[in-house]
């Protein structure tokens, strides 16, 4: 990916929903929860 991208689309969570993964809280990095895994994914 180039450094000058205008839009980045992150698609995740479909498997989490199907496997009833816990939502978690917005500021955690526990990959056993949806929010935690999303935070880790976005942090790179």
mmCIF file of the N, C-alpha and C atoms, coordinates in Angstrom:
data_MODEL
# 
_entry.id   MODEL 
# 
loop_
_atom_site.group_PDB 
_atom_site.id 
_atom_site.type_symbol 
_atom_site.label_atom_id 
_atom_site.label_alt_id 
_atom_site.label_comp_id 
_atom_site.label_asym_id 
_atom_site.label_entity_id 
_atom_site.label_seq_id 
_atom_site.pdbx_PDB_ins_code 
_atom_site.Cartn_x 
_atom_site.Cartn_y 
_atom_site.Cartn_z 
_atom_site.occupancy 
_atom_site.B_iso_or_equiv 
_atom_site.pdbx_formal_charge 
_atom_site.auth_seq_id 
_atom_site.auth_comp_id 
_atom_site.auth_asym_id 
_atom_site.auth_atom_id 
_atom_site.pdbx_PDB_model_num 
ATOM 1   N N  . UNK A 1 1  ? 0.855   -1.168  0.000  1.00 0.00 ? 1  UNK A N  1 
ATOM 2   C CA . UNK A 1 1  ? 0.000   0.000   0.000  1.00 0.00 ? 1  UNK A CA 1 
ATOM 3   C C  . UNK A 1 1  ? 0.904   1.234   0.000  1.00 0.00 ? 1  UNK A C  1 
ATOM 4   N N  . UNK A 1 2  ? 0.518   2.223   -0.737 1.00 0.00 ? 2  UNK A N  1 
ATOM 5   C CA . UNK A 1 2  ? 1.294   3.457   -0.785 1.00 0.00 ? 2  UNK A CA 1 
ATOM 6   C C  . UNK A 1 2  ? 0.995   4.332   0.428  1.00 0.00 ? 2  UNK A C  1 
ATOM 7   N N  . UNK A 1 3  ? 1.928   5.224   0.743  1.00 0.00 ? 3  UNK A N  1 
ATOM 8   C CA . UNK A 1 3  ? 1.766   6.100   1.902  1.00 0.00 ? 3  UNK A CA 1 
ATOM 9   C C  . UNK A 1 3  ? 0.764   7.225   1.673  1.00 0.00 ? 3  UNK A C  1 
ATOM 10  N N  . UNK A 1 4  ? 0.363   7.453   0.426  1.00 0.00 ? 4  UNK A N  1 
ATOM 11  C CA . UNK A 1 4  ? -0.542  8.567   0.151  1.00 0.00 ? 4  UNK A CA 1 
ATOM 12  C C  . UNK A 1 4  ? -1.976  8.115   -0.152 1.00 0.00 ? 4  UNK A C  1 
ATOM 13  N N  . UNK A 1 5  ? -2.372  6.990   0.419  1.00 0.00 ? 5  UNK A N  1 
ATOM 14  C CA . UNK A 1 5  ? -3.734  6.489   0.201  1.00 0.00 ? 5  UNK A CA 1 
ATOM 15  C C  . UNK A 1 5  ? -4.752  7.466   0.792  1.00 0.00 ? 5  UNK A C  1 
ATOM 16  N N  . UNK A 1 6  ? -5.831  7.693   0.067  1.00 0.00 ? 6  UNK A N  1 
ATOM 17  C CA . UNK A 1 6  ? -6.892  8.577   0.538  1.00 0.00 ? 6  UNK A CA 1 
ATOM 18  C C  . UNK A 1 6  ? -7.889  7.856   1.438  1.00 0.00 ? 6  UNK A C  1 
ATOM 19  N N  . UNK A 1 7  ? -8.097  6.579   1.184  1.00 0.00 ? 7  UNK A N  1 
ATOM 20  C CA . UNK A 1 7  ? -9.072  5.801   1.948  1.00 0.00 ? 7  UNK A CA 1 
ATOM 21  C C  . UNK A 1 7  ? -8.485  4.426   2.246  1.00 0.00 ? 7  UNK A C  1 
ATOM 22  N N  . UNK A 1 8  ? -8.676  3.980   3.465  1.00 0.00 ? 8  UNK A N  1 
ATOM 23  C CA . UNK A 1 8  ? -8.303  2.619   3.856  1.00 0.00 ? 8  UNK A CA 1 
ATOM 24  C C  . UNK A 1 8  ? -9.563  1.964   4.403  1.00 0.00 ? 8  UNK A C  1 
ATOM 25  N N  . UNK A 1 9  ? -9.931  0.828   3.863  1.00 0.00 ? 9  UNK A N  1 
ATOM 26  C CA . UNK A 1 9  ? -11.112 0.109   4.313  1.00 0.00 ? 9  UNK A CA 1 
ATOM 27  C C  . UNK A 1 9  ? -10.673 -1.115  5.108  1.00 0.00 ? 9  UNK A C  1 
ATOM 28  N N  . UNK A 1 10 ? -11.188 -1.251  6.313  1.00 0.00 ? 10 UNK A N  1 
ATOM 29  C CA . UNK A 1 10 ? -10.887 -2.402  7.163  1.00 0.00 ? 10 UNK A CA 1 
ATOM 30  C C  . UNK A 1 10 ? -12.151 -3.244  7.249  1.00 0.00 ? 10 UNK A C  1 
ATOM 31  N N  . UNK A 1 11 ? -12.053 -4.495  6.833  1.00 0.00 ? 11 UNK A N  1 
ATOM 32  C CA . UNK A 1 11 ? -13.197 -5.389  6.882  1.00 0.00 ? 11 UNK A CA 1 
ATOM 33  C C  . UNK A 1 11 ? -12.865 -6.516  7.847  1.00 0.00 ? 11 UNK A C  1 
ATOM 34  N N  . UNK A 1 12 ? -13.553 -6.562  8.944  1.00 0.00 ? 12 UNK A N  1 
ATOM 35  C CA . UNK A 1 12 ? -13.312 -7.608  9.924  1.00 0.00 ? 12 UNK A CA 1 
ATOM 36  C C  . UNK A 1 12 ? -14.528 -7.780  10.810 1.00 0.00 ? 12 UNK A C  1 
ATOM 37  N N  . UNK A 1 13 ? -14.617 -8.915  11.449 1.00 0.00 ? 13 UNK A N  1 
ATOM 38  C CA . UNK A 1 13 ? -15.686 -9.144  12.393 1.00 0.00 ? 13 UNK A CA 1 
ATOM 39  C C  . UNK A 1 13 ? -16.734 -10.139 11.960 1.00 0.00 ? 13 UNK A C  1 
ATOM 40  N N  . UNK A 1 14 ? -16.734 -10.528 10.696 1.00 0.00 ? 14 UNK A N  1 
ATOM 41  C CA . UNK A 1 14 ? -17.746 -11.475 10.228 1.00 0.00 ? 14 UNK A CA 1 
ATOM 42  C C  . UNK A 1 14 ? -17.643 -12.799 10.969 1.00 0.00 ? 14 UNK A C  1 
ATOM 43  N N  . UNK A 1 15 ? -16.446 -13.327 11.079 1.00 0.00 ? 15 UNK A N  1 
ATOM 44  C CA . UNK A 1 15 ? -16.260 -14.586 11.808 1.00 0.00 ? 15 UNK A CA 1 
ATOM 45  C C  . UNK A 1 15 ? -16.538 -14.405 13.294 1.00 0.00 ? 15 UNK A C  1 
ATOM 46  N N  . UNK A 1 16 ? -16.197 -13.240 13.837 1.00 0.00 ? 16 UNK A N  1 
ATOM 47  C CA . UNK A 1 16 ? -16.472 -12.968 15.246 1.00 0.00 ? 16 UNK A CA 1 
ATOM 48  C C  . UNK A 1 16 ? -17.969 -13.044 15.521 1.00 0.00 ? 16 UNK A C  1 
ATOM 49  N N  . UNK A 1 17 ? -18.757 -12.451 14.657 1.00 0.00 ? 17 UNK A N  1 
ATOM 50  C CA . UNK A 1 17 ? -20.213 -12.465 14.829 1.00 0.00 ? 17 UNK A CA 1 
ATOM 51  C C  . UNK A 1 17 ? -20.743 -13.895 14.750 1.00 0.00 ? 17 UNK A C  1 
ATOM 52  N N  . UNK A 1 18 ? -20.273 -14.651 13.783 1.00 0.00 ? 18 UNK A N  1 
ATOM 53  C CA . UNK A 1 18 ? -20.732 -16.020 13.605 1.00 0.00 ? 18 UNK A CA 1 
ATOM 54  C C  . UNK A 1 18 ? -20.336 -16.944 14.740 1.00 0.00 ? 18 UNK A C  1 
ATOM 55  N N  . UNK A 1 19 ? -19.227 -16.608 15.413 1.00 0.00 ? 19 UNK A N  1 
ATOM 56  C CA . UNK A 1 19 ? -18.741 -17.434 16.519 1.00 0.00 ? 19 UNK A CA 1 
ATOM 57  C C  . UNK A 1 19 ? -19.051 -16.834 17.882 1.00 0.00 ? 19 UNK A C  1 
ATOM 58  N N  . UNK A 1 20 ? -19.947 -15.861 17.921 1.00 0.00 ? 20 UNK A N  1 
ATOM 59  C CA . UNK A 1 20 ? -20.398 -15.181 19.142 1.00 0.00 ? 20 UNK A CA 1 
ATOM 60  C C  . UNK A 1 20 ? -19.242 -14.731 20.043 1.00 0.00 ? 20 UNK A C  1 
ATOM 61  N N  . UNK A 1 21 ? -18.264 -14.057 19.444 1.00 0.00 ? 21 UNK A N  1 
ATOM 62  C CA . UNK A 1 21 ? -17.143 -13.505 20.203 1.00 0.00 ? 21 UNK A CA 1 
ATOM 63  C C  . UNK A 1 21 ? -17.645 -12.325 21.032 1.00 0.00 ? 21 UNK A C  1 
ATOM 64  N N  . UNK A 1 22 ? -17.145 -12.199 22.244 1.00 0.00 ? 22 UNK A N  1 
ATOM 65  C CA . UNK A 1 22 ? -17.523 -11.113 23.136 1.00 0.00 ? 22 UNK A CA 1 
ATOM 66  C C  . UNK A 1 22 ? -17.128 -9.771  22.527 1.00 0.00 ? 22 UNK A C  1 
ATOM 67  N N  . UNK A 1 23 ? -17.980 -8.767  22.677 1.00 0.00 ? 23 UNK A N  1 
ATOM 68  C CA . UNK A 1 23 ? -17.701 -7.444  22.137 1.00 0.00 ? 23 UNK A CA 1 
ATOM 69  C C  . UNK A 1 23 ? -16.518 -6.786  22.833 1.00 0.00 ? 23 UNK A C  1 
ATOM 70  N N  . UNK A 1 24 ? -16.425 -6.893  24.133 1.00 0.00 ? 24 UNK A N  1 
ATOM 71  C CA . UNK A 1 24 ? -15.330 -6.273  24.880 1.00 0.00 ? 24 UNK A CA 1 
ATOM 72  C C  . UNK A 1 24 ? -15.576 -4.791  25.095 1.00 0.00 ? 24 UNK A C  1 
ATOM 73  N N  . UNK A 1 25 ? -14.504 -4.073  25.440 1.00 0.00 ? 25 UNK A N  1 
ATOM 74  C CA . UNK A 1 25 ? -14.600 -2.625  25.631 1.00 0.00 ? 25 UNK A CA 1 
ATOM 75  C C  . UNK A 1 25 ? -13.695 -1.929  24.631 1.00 0.00 ? 25 UNK A C  1 
ATOM 76  N N  . UNK A 1 26 ? -13.965 -0.684  24.365 1.00 0.00 ? 26 UNK A N  1 
ATOM 77  C CA . UNK A 1 26 ? -13.359 0.033   23.254 1.00 0.00 ? 26 UNK A CA 1 
ATOM 78  C C  . UNK A 1 26 ? -11.845 0.239   23.394 1.00 0.00 ? 26 UNK A C  1 
ATOM 79  N N  . UNK A 1 27 ? -11.302 0.301   24.585 1.00 0.00 ? 27 UNK A N  1 
ATOM 80  C CA . UNK A 1 27 ? -9.889  0.654   24.764 1.00 0.00 ? 27 UNK A CA 1 
ATOM 81  C C  . UNK A 1 27 ? -8.968  -0.505  25.110 1.00 0.00 ? 27 UNK A C  1 
ATOM 82  N N  . UNK A 1 28 ? -9.356  -1.740  24.836 1.00 0.00 ? 28 UNK A N  1 
ATOM 83  C CA . UNK A 1 28 ? -8.507  -2.871  25.200 1.00 0.00 ? 28 UNK A CA 1 
ATOM 84  C C  . UNK A 1 28 ? -7.810  -3.449  23.974 1.00 0.00 ? 28 UNK A C  1 
ATOM 85  N N  . UNK A 1 29 ? -6.815  -4.288  24.221 1.00 0.00 ? 29 UNK A N  1 
ATOM 86  C CA . UNK A 1 29 ? -6.099  -4.961  23.132 1.00 0.00 ? 29 UNK A CA 1 
ATOM 87  C C  . UNK A 1 29 ? -6.128  -6.480  23.312 1.00 0.00 ? 29 UNK A C  1 
ATOM 88  N N  . UNK A 1 30 ? -7.150  -6.976  23.977 1.00 0.00 ? 30 UNK A N  1 
ATOM 89  C CA . UNK A 1 30 ? -7.345  -8.418  24.158 1.00 0.00 ? 30 UNK A CA 1 
ATOM 90  C C  . UNK A 1 30 ? -7.929  -8.978  22.870 1.00 0.00 ? 30 UNK A C  1 
ATOM 91  N N  . UNK A 1 31 ? -7.143  -9.761  22.125 1.00 0.00 ? 31 UNK A N  1 
ATOM 92  C CA . UNK A 1 31 ? -7.605  -10.264 20.830 1.00 0.00 ? 31 UNK A CA 1 
ATOM 93  C C  . UNK A 1 31 ? -8.682  -11.334 20.951 1.00 0.00 ? 31 UNK A C  1 
ATOM 94  N N  . UNK A 1 32 ? -9.075  -11.668 22.158 1.00 0.00 ? 32 UNK A N  1 
ATOM 95  C CA . UNK A 1 32 ? -10.185 -12.581 22.363 1.00 0.00 ? 32 UNK A CA 1 
ATOM 96  C C  . UNK A 1 32 ? -11.534 -11.883 22.306 1.00 0.00 ? 32 UNK A C  1 
ATOM 97  N N  . UNK A 1 33 ? -11.517 -10.556 22.138 1.00 0.00 ? 33 UNK A N  1 
ATOM 98  C CA . UNK A 1 33 ? -12.744 -9.780  22.014 1.00 0.00 ? 33 UNK A CA 1 
ATOM 99  C C  . UNK A 1 33 ? -12.746 -9.051  20.674 1.00 0.00 ? 33 UNK A C  1 
ATOM 100 N N  . UNK A 1 34 ? -13.916 -8.628  20.234 1.00 0.00 ? 34 UNK A N  1 
ATOM 101 C CA . UNK A 1 34 ? -14.020 -7.918  18.967 1.00 0.00 ? 34 UNK A CA 1 
ATOM 102 C C  . UNK A 1 34 ? -13.255 -6.602  18.997 1.00 0.00 ? 34 UNK A C  1 
ATOM 103 N N  . UNK A 1 35 ? -13.537 -5.757  20.005 1.00 0.00 ? 35 UNK A N  1 
ATOM 104 C CA . UNK A 1 35 ? -12.871 -4.456  20.070 1.00 0.00 ? 35 UNK A CA 1 
ATOM 105 C C  . UNK A 1 35 ? -11.362 -4.599  20.232 1.00 0.00 ? 35 UNK A C  1 
ATOM 106 N N  . UNK A 1 36 ? -10.928 -5.527  21.052 1.00 0.00 ? 36 UNK A N  1 
ATOM 107 C CA . UNK A 1 36 ? -9.494  -5.727  21.246 1.00 0.00 ? 36 UNK A CA 1 
ATOM 108 C C  . UNK A 1 36 ? -8.800  -6.138  19.963 1.00 0.00 ? 36 UNK A C  1 
ATOM 109 N N  . UNK A 1 37 ? -9.382  -7.071  19.232 1.00 0.00 ? 37 UNK A N  1 
ATOM 110 C CA . UNK A 1 37 ? -8.794  -7.512  17.965 1.00 0.00 ? 37 UNK A CA 1 
ATOM 111 C C  . UNK A 1 37 ? -8.811  -6.388  16.935 1.00 0.00 ? 37 UNK A C  1 
ATOM 112 N N  . UNK A 1 38 ? -9.866  -5.586  16.925 1.00 0.00 ? 38 UNK A N  1 
ATOM 113 C CA . UNK A 1 38 ? -9.937  -4.449  16.008 1.00 0.00 ? 38 UNK A CA 1 
ATOM 114 C C  . UNK A 1 38 ? -8.846  -3.433  16.330 1.00 0.00 ? 38 UNK A C  1 
ATOM 115 N N  . UNK A 1 39 ? -8.607  -3.175  17.606 1.00 0.00 ? 39 UNK A N  1 
ATOM 116 C CA . UNK A 1 39 ? -7.533  -2.262  18.008 1.00 0.00 ? 39 UNK A CA 1 
ATOM 117 C C  . UNK A 1 39 ? -6.175  -2.769  17.553 1.00 0.00 ? 39 UNK A C  1 
ATOM 118 N N  . UNK A 1 40 ? -5.911  -4.053  17.734 1.00 0.00 ? 40 UNK A N  1 
ATOM 119 C CA . UNK A 1 40 ? -4.636  -4.636  17.308 1.00 0.00 ? 40 UNK A CA 1 
ATOM 120 C C  . UNK A 1 40 ? -4.505  -4.572  15.790 1.00 0.00 ? 40 UNK A C  1 
ATOM 121 N N  . UNK A 1 41 ? -5.578  -4.874  15.078 1.00 0.00 ? 41 UNK A N  1 
ATOM 122 C CA . UNK A 1 41 ? -5.569  -4.824  13.618 1.00 0.00 ? 41 UNK A CA 1 
ATOM 123 C C  . UNK A 1 41 ? -5.241  -3.421  13.119 1.00 0.00 ? 41 UNK A C  1 
ATOM 124 N N  . UNK A 1 42 ? -5.875  -2.419  13.682 1.00 0.00 ? 42 UNK A N  1 
ATOM 125 C CA . UNK A 1 42 ? -5.662  -1.038  13.227 1.00 0.00 ? 42 UNK A CA 1 
ATOM 126 C C  . UNK A 1 42 ? -4.299  -0.494  13.641 1.00 0.00 ? 42 UNK A C  1 
ATOM 127 N N  . UNK A 1 43 ? -3.750  -0.983  14.745 1.00 0.00 ? 43 UNK A N  1 
ATOM 128 C CA . UNK A 1 43 ? -2.432  -0.521  15.195 1.00 0.00 ? 43 UNK A CA 1 
ATOM 129 C C  . UNK A 1 43 ? -1.314  -1.078  14.315 1.00 0.00 ? 43 UNK A C  1 
ATOM 130 N N  . UNK A 1 44 ? -1.612  -2.173  13.629 1.00 0.00 ? 44 UNK A N  1 
ATOM 131 C CA . UNK A 1 44 ? -0.606  -2.757  12.740 1.00 0.00 ? 44 UNK A CA 1 
ATOM 132 C C  . UNK A 1 44 ? 0.266   -3.657  13.472 1.00 0.00 ? 44 UNK A C  1 
# 
